Amino acid sequence: MSLATASPDLSLRLLTQMTKRQEELRAMLRAAADARENEQPTDVVDFKDVAAEESRAAVDDLALSHAAIELSQVSSALRRMEEGSYGLCQDCGEAIDERRLMALPATPYCTACQTIHERPAPGRR
């Protein structure tokens, strides 16, 4: 399914959903950057406090990393919408199932190609 073959309602719904998500992710990343700029050093003296702070920082960094990756995927999907290639698998060129697009609007791959991308490289586990 490309945007040309999608129903106008579905196309508009996916466009709206991705545009909203793009704005949310940008706001989240902007807020995190602002918070880091305004972060004040704390006087942590307890090892438990240090460990808890490091754990919180690691979780926050991971969440921000995932948000940045998702923002990139959403932006790419919106660009594909503009180009008219949205809904076509970036690997095989086949139409991505409509149900998959509704569940994962920014996905660049059909289910079969996504499975290939998720397989570990030979010799790695």
C-alpha positions as CSV (number, residue, x, y, z in Angstrom):
1,M,0.0,0.0,0.0
2,S,1.4,3.3,-0.9
3,L,-0.3,6.6,-0.1
4,A,-1.7,6.6,-3.6
5,T,-3.6,3.3,-2.9
6,A,-4.5,4.1,0.7
7,S,-7.9,5.5,1.6
8,P,-7.8,9.2,2.1
9,D,-9.0,8.7,5.7
10,L,-6.2,6.3,6.5
11,S,-3.6,8.5,4.8
12,L,-4.7,11.5,6.8
13,R,-4.9,9.6,10.0
14,L,-1.3,8.2,9.6
15,L,0.0,11.7,8.6
16,T,-1.6,13.3,11.6
17,Q,-0.4,10.6,13.9
18,M,3.2,10.8,12.7
19,T,3.2,14.6,12.7
20,K,2.0,14.7,16.3
21,R,4.5,12.1,17.4
22,Q,7.3,14.0,15.7
23,E,6.3,17.1,17.7
24,E,6.2,15.1,20.9
25,L,9.6,13.6,20.4
26,R,11.2,17.0,19.4
27,A,9.7,18.5,22.6
28,M,11.0,15.6,24.7
29,L,14.5,15.9,23.3
30,R,14.5,19.7,23.6
31,A,13.4,19.5,27.3
32,A,16.1,17.0,28.0
33,A,18.7,19.2,26.4
34,D,17.5,22.2,28.4
35,A,17.5,20.2,31.6
36,R,21.1,19.2,31.0
37,E,22.2,22.8,30.4
38,N,20.5,23.9,33.6
39,E,21.7,20.9,35.7
40,Q,23.3,21.9,38.9
41,P,26.0,19.7,40.4
42,T,24.8,18.0,43.6
43,D,26.8,17.1,46.7
44,V,26.4,13.4,46.7
45,V,28.3,11.7,49.5
46,D,26.5,8.3,49.9
47,F,27.5,5.5,47.6
48,K,23.9,4.4,47.4
49,D,23.0,7.9,46.2
50,V,25.8,7.8,43.6
51,A,24.6,4.4,42.3
52,A,21.0,5.5,42.2
53,E,21.9,8.7,40.3
54,E,24.1,6.8,37.8
55,S,21.3,4.3,37.2
56,R,18.8,7.1,36.7
57,A,21.2,8.8,34.3
58,A,21.7,5.6,32.3
59,V,18.0,5.0,32.0
60,D,17.4,8.6,30.9
61,D,20.2,8.3,28.3
62,L,18.7,5.1,26.9
63,A,15.2,6.7,26.7
64,L,16.6,9.7,24.9
65,S,18.5,7.5,22.5
66,H,15.4,5.6,21.7
67,A,13.5,8.9,21.2
68,A,16.1,10.2,18.8
69,I,16.0,7.0,16.8
70,E,12.2,7.1,16.7
71,L,12.3,10.8,15.6
72,S,14.6,9.9,12.8
73,Q,12.2,7.1,11.7
74,V,9.2,9.3,11.8
75,S,10.9,12.1,9.9
76,S,12.0,9.6,7.3
77,A,8.4,8.2,7.0
78,L,7.0,11.8,6.6
79,R,9.6,12.4,3.9
80,R,8.5,9.2,2.1
81,M,4.9,10.5,2.3
82,E,6.0,13.6,0.5
83,E,7.9,11.7,-2.1
84,G,5.1,9.2,-2.7
85,S,7.0,6.1,-1.7
86,Y,5.4,5.7,1.8
87,G,3.9,2.3,2.4
88,L,6.4,0.6,0.1
89,C,9.1,-1.6,1.7
90,Q,12.5,0.1,1.5
91,D,14.2,-3.3,0.8
92,C,11.9,-5.3,-1.5
93,G,9.7,-2.5,-2.8
94,E,6.5,-4.5,-2.0
95,A,3.5,-2.8,-0.3
96,I,3.6,-2.9,3.5
97,D,0.5,-4.5,5.0
98,E,-2.0,-1.8,6.1
99,R,-2.3,-3.4,9.5
100,R,1.4,-3.1,10.0
101,L,1.4,0.6,9.0
102,M,-1.5,1.3,11.4
103,A,0.5,-0.4,14.2
104,L,3.9,1.0,13.2
105,P,3.3,4.0,11.0
106,A,7.0,4.9,10.6
107,T,8.1,1.4,9.6
108,P,10.3,1.3,6.5
109,Y,10.0,-2.5,6.0
110,C,7.4,-5.1,5.3
111,T,7.2,-8.0,7.8
112,A,9.4,-10.3,5.8
113,C,12.2,-7.8,5.4
114,Q,12.0,-6.7,9.0
115,T,12.5,-10.3,10.1
116,I,15.7,-10.4,8.0
117,H,16.9,-7.1,9.6
118,E,16.3,-8.5,13.1
119,R,18.3,-11.7,12.5
120,P,21.7,-11.7,14.1
121,A,24.6,-11.6,11.7
122,P,26.3,-14.9,11.0
123,G,28.6,-15.9,13.7
124,R,27.0,-13.6,16.3
125,R,24.4,-14.4,18.9
